[in-house]
Amino acid sequence: MAPPKVPAADATVRMLTFLAAQRSPIAAARIADELDLPRSRTYDLLATLVEHGFVMHLDQERVYGLGPAAHELSGAFLRQEPLARIGRRVMEAMVDEVGESGHLAVLHGRDVLYVIEERARNRPGLVTDVGVRLSAHLTASGRAILAELPPAQLRALFGTRADFTARTAVRGPEGPRDLRELLARVRADGVAHETGEVTEELASVAAVVRDHAGWPAASVAITFEEARVTEADRERCTAAVRAAAAEITRRLGGPLPERSA
C-alpha cells in the first residue's frame, strides 16, 4: 500500500475508526500500540480531537472514547437518508399492524432525535416529530439506546443529578443511580418502557436497533394511550417493536438477537 499523502489526516481517521470499534474507552498507550503510532504523536492527535469534541478524555480512568461531535456526525449520516430509507417501510408496516403511532430515533448527545414519525389514524397528537429532540433518559426510545452504551459513556452523558430533567408530574430517574437501575431492567427485559414522563396519559415501548458493528444505532418505539390499551395490546406493541428493530438491524447488517430454544 502506498504511503498516505496526508499522514496526519490518515492517522486521525484511523484513530477515530479504531475508537468507534471499541466497546468502551481505552488508554492512549493501547491506541498508539494498535495503530503503530509514536506515543507523542498519539497524545498530540488525541489532544486536538478532544479540543474539537470528537474524542472525550475521562481523566479519572485515564482513557479516551468518542466524544459528542463524533456522535453528531454519526447522527447526521443517519439523518441524511440511509436510516430513513432503510427503516421507513418497516415503520409503516409496524404502524399498520398495531394501529398505534411509531417512531425511529437516534441518540444526539443527551437527547434522542426523531428521524422517522409514522402517525396512526385516529390517535392523539404527539410532541415527537421528525427533528424534535427530547431528553433520552425520559423516553423509551432513549432508554433502549442508553441501556446498550458502555458504562463510561453513560457516566459521561448522565454523570450528575444536574444532567436529569423532568417534563411532567410523572418523574423519571432523578440521578445516575436511578438511571443505572432502570437501564438494568431494560437490558433484562430487552425493551424499554415509559409511562407519562413525556406526555401525561401516554406510554411508549421501544427496542434497540444495532448497526454492523453491534453498536446501538437507533431505536424503534410505539406510543399509545395508557388507559385505552389492554394487556394484550401492550404485548402486541412490544412484539411489534422487537420485530421492527430486528428487521432494521438485519438491513443494517447488525447482529440479531438470539432466539429462545
C-alpha positions as CSV (number, residue, x, y, z in Angstrom):
1,M,0.0,0.0,0.0
2,A,1.3,3.5,-0.9
3,P,2.1,5.8,2.0
4,P,-0.7,8.3,2.6
5,K,-0.4,11.7,1.0
6,V,-1.5,13.4,4.2
7,P,-0.2,11.3,7.1
8,A,-1.8,13.4,9.9
9,A,-5.2,13.1,8.3
10,D,-4.7,9.4,7.8
11,A,-3.7,8.9,11.4
12,T,-6.7,10.9,12.6
13,V,-9.2,8.9,10.5
14,R,-7.6,5.6,11.7
15,M,-7.8,6.8,15.3
16,L,-11.5,7.7,15.1
17,T,-12.3,4.5,13.3
18,F,-10.4,2.4,15.9
19,L,-12.2,4.2,18.8
20,A,-15.6,3.7,17.1
21,A,-14.9,-0.1,17.0
22,Q,-14.3,-0.3,20.8
23,R,-17.0,-1.2,23.3
24,S,-15.6,1.2,25.8
25,P,-13.0,4.0,26.1
26,I,-9.4,2.8,26.2
27,A,-5.9,4.1,27.2
28,A,-3.7,6.2,24.9
29,A,-0.9,3.7,25.1
30,R,-3.1,1.0,23.6
31,I,-4.2,3.3,20.9
32,A,-0.6,4.0,20.0
33,D,0.3,0.3,20.0
34,E,-2.7,-0.8,18.0
35,L,-2.2,1.9,15.3
36,D,1.6,1.7,15.4
37,L,1.9,5.4,16.1
38,P,4.6,7.1,18.3
39,R,3.3,7.9,21.8
40,S,4.0,11.6,21.4
41,R,2.1,11.9,18.2
42,T,-0.8,9.9,19.6
43,Y,-1.2,12.3,22.5
44,D,-1.0,15.3,20.2
45,L,-3.7,13.9,17.9
46,L,-5.9,13.0,20.9
47,A,-5.5,16.5,22.4
48,T,-6.6,18.1,19.1
49,L,-9.6,15.7,18.8
50,V,-10.6,16.4,22.5
51,E,-10.4,20.1,21.8
52,H,-12.8,19.8,19.0
53,G,-15.2,17.4,20.8
54,F,-14.5,14.3,18.6
55,V,-12.8,12.5,21.4
56,M,-13.6,12.5,25.2
57,H,-10.9,12.2,27.8
58,L,-12.0,10.5,31.1
59,D,-9.5,11.9,33.5
60,Q,-10.0,9.6,36.4
61,E,-9.8,6.5,34.4
62,R,-7.1,7.8,32.0
63,V,-8.9,6.6,28.9
64,Y,-10.3,8.0,25.7
65,G,-13.5,7.4,23.8
66,L,-15.6,9.1,21.1
67,G,-16.9,12.5,22.0
68,P,-20.2,14.3,21.3
69,A,-19.0,15.7,17.9
70,A,-18.3,12.2,16.6
71,H,-21.8,11.1,17.6
72,E,-23.3,14.1,15.9
73,L,-21.5,13.1,12.7
74,S,-23.0,9.6,13.1
75,G,-26.4,11.1,13.7
76,A,-26.0,13.4,10.7
77,F,-25.2,10.4,8.5
78,L,-28.3,8.6,9.7
79,R,-30.4,11.7,9.3
80,Q,-29.3,12.3,5.7
81,E,-31.2,9.3,4.3
82,P,-29.7,5.8,4.9
83,L,-31.5,5.0,8.1
84,A,-34.7,6.7,7.0
85,R,-34.7,4.9,3.7
86,I,-34.0,1.6,5.3
87,G,-36.4,2.0,8.1
88,R,-39.4,3.8,6.7
89,R,-41.2,0.8,5.1
90,V,-40.6,-1.2,8.3
91,M,-42.1,1.5,10.4
92,E,-45.1,1.9,8.1
93,A,-45.8,-1.8,8.3
94,M,-45.4,-1.8,12.1
95,V,-47.9,1.1,12.5
96,D,-50.4,-0.5,10.1
97,E,-50.1,-3.8,12.0
98,V,-50.8,-2.4,15.5
99,G,-52.7,0.8,14.8
100,E,-50.6,2.9,17.0
101,S,-48.1,5.7,16.2
102,G,-44.4,4.7,15.8
103,H,-41.0,6.5,15.8
104,L,-37.4,5.8,14.9
105,A,-34.9,7.8,16.9
106,V,-31.1,8.2,17.3
107,L,-29.0,9.4,20.2
108,H,-27.9,13.0,19.9
109,G,-25.8,14.0,23.0
110,R,-28.1,13.6,26.0
111,D,-31.2,13.7,23.7
112,V,-32.9,11.4,21.3
113,L,-33.5,12.9,17.8
114,Y,-36.6,11.6,16.0
115,V,-35.8,10.7,12.3
116,I,-39.0,8.9,11.3
117,E,-42.5,9.5,12.6
118,E,-45.4,7.4,11.5
119,R,-48.8,8.6,12.9
120,A,-51.6,6.1,13.2
121,R,-55.1,7.3,12.3
122,N,-57.5,8.5,15.0
123,R,-54.7,8.6,17.6
124,P,-53.8,11.6,19.8
125,G,-51.3,14.2,18.7
126,L,-47.7,13.7,20.0
127,V,-44.9,16.1,20.9
128,T,-42.5,14.0,18.8
129,D,-41.9,14.7,15.2
130,V,-39.0,14.5,12.7
131,G,-36.2,16.7,14.0
132,V,-37.6,17.0,17.6
133,R,-35.2,16.3,20.4
134,L,-36.2,15.0,23.9
135,S,-34.1,14.1,26.9
136,A,-33.0,10.5,26.4
137,H,-33.4,9.4,30.0
138,L,-37.2,10.2,29.9
139,T,-38.1,8.4,26.7
140,A,-38.5,4.7,25.9
141,S,-36.6,5.4,22.7
142,G,-33.6,6.9,24.6
143,R,-33.6,4.3,27.3
144,A,-33.4,1.5,24.7
145,I,-30.2,3.0,23.4
146,L,-28.7,4.2,26.7
147,A,-29.0,0.6,28.1
148,E,-26.5,-0.6,25.5
149,L,-23.9,2.0,25.9
150,P,-20.6,1.3,27.8
151,P,-20.7,2.4,31.4
152,A,-18.1,5.1,30.9
153,Q,-20.0,6.7,28.1
154,L,-23.2,6.6,30.1
155,R,-21.4,8.3,33.0
156,A,-20.1,11.0,30.7
157,L,-23.7,11.7,29.5
158,F,-25.6,11.3,32.7
159,G,-23.0,11.5,35.5
160,T,-24.5,14.1,37.9
161,R,-28.0,14.9,39.1
162,A,-27.8,18.2,37.2
163,D,-28.0,16.1,33.9
164,F,-31.5,15.0,34.8
165,T,-34.7,16.9,33.9
166,A,-38.5,16.3,34.1
167,R,-41.3,17.2,31.7
168,T,-44.4,16.2,33.6
169,A,-45.6,15.4,37.2
170,V,-44.6,11.8,36.5
171,R,-40.9,12.0,37.2
172,G,-38.3,9.7,35.6
173,P,-34.9,8.8,37.0
174,E,-33.6,11.7,39.1
175,G,-29.9,10.7,39.3
176,P,-27.2,8.4,38.0
177,R,-28.1,5.5,40.3
178,D,-31.8,5.6,39.4
179,L,-30.9,5.6,35.7
180,R,-28.5,2.6,36.1
181,E,-31.1,0.6,37.9
182,L,-33.7,1.4,35.3
183,L,-31.4,0.5,32.4
184,A,-30.5,-2.8,34.1
185,R,-34.2,-3.7,33.9
186,V,-34.3,-2.6,30.2
187,R,-31.4,-5.0,29.4
188,A,-33.1,-7.8,31.3
189,D,-36.4,-7.2,29.5
190,G,-35.0,-6.5,26.1
191,V,-37.3,-3.5,25.7
192,A,-37.7,-0.1,27.3
193,H,-40.9,1.5,28.7
194,E,-42.0,5.0,29.6
195,T,-45.4,6.0,31.1
196,G,-46.5,9.6,31.4
197,E,-42.9,11.0,31.6
198,V,-43.0,12.7,28.2
199,T,-46.8,13.3,27.9
200,E,-49.2,12.5,30.6
201,E,-51.7,9.7,29.8
202,L,-49.4,8.4,27.0
203,A,-47.0,5.5,27.2
204,S,-44.3,4.0,25.0
205,V,-42.3,0.9,24.4
206,A,-39.1,0.7,22.5
207,A,-36.4,-1.7,21.3
208,V,-32.8,-1.0,20.2
209,V,-31.5,-1.1,16.6
210,R,-27.9,-2.2,16.1
211,D,-25.5,-1.4,13.3
212,H,-23.0,-3.7,11.5
213,A,-20.6,-3.3,14.5
214,G,-23.2,-4.2,17.0
215,W,-23.4,-0.6,18.2
216,P,-26.8,0.8,19.4
217,A,-27.5,3.0,16.3
218,A,-31.2,3.8,16.9
219,S,-34.4,2.6,18.5
220,V,-37.9,1.8,17.4
221,A,-40.8,2.9,19.6
222,I,-44.6,2.8,19.7
223,T,-46.7,5.3,21.7
224,F,-50.2,4.6,22.9
225,E,-52.9,5.9,25.3
226,E,-52.2,4.3,28.6
227,A,-55.8,4.0,29.7
228,R,-57.2,2.7,26.4
229,V,-55.0,-0.3,25.7
230,T,-55.4,-3.8,27.1
231,E,-52.6,-6.1,28.3
232,A,-52.9,-8.0,25.0
233,D,-52.5,-4.7,23.2
234,R,-49.3,-4.0,25.2
235,E,-47.9,-7.4,24.4
236,R,-48.7,-6.9,20.7
237,C,-46.9,-3.5,20.7
238,T,-43.9,-5.0,22.5
239,A,-43.7,-7.8,20.0
240,A,-44.0,-5.3,17.1
241,V,-41.2,-3.1,18.2
242,R,-39.0,-6.1,18.8
243,A,-39.7,-7.4,15.3
244,A,-39.3,-4.0,13.6
245,A,-36.0,-3.3,15.4
246,A,-34.7,-6.7,14.5
247,E,-35.6,-6.2,10.8
248,I,-33.9,-2.8,10.6
249,T,-30.9,-4.3,12.4
250,R,-30.8,-7.0,9.8
251,R,-30.9,-4.5,7.0
252,L,-28.0,-2.6,8.6
253,G,-26.0,-5.8,8.7
254,G,-26.1,-5.9,12.5
255,P,-26.3,-8.9,14.9
256,L,-29.7,-10.2,15.5
257,P,-30.9,-11.3,19.0
258,E,-30.6,-14.9,19.8
259,R,-33.9,-16.8,19.6
260,S,-35.1,-18.8,22.5
261,A,-34.7,-22.6,22.2
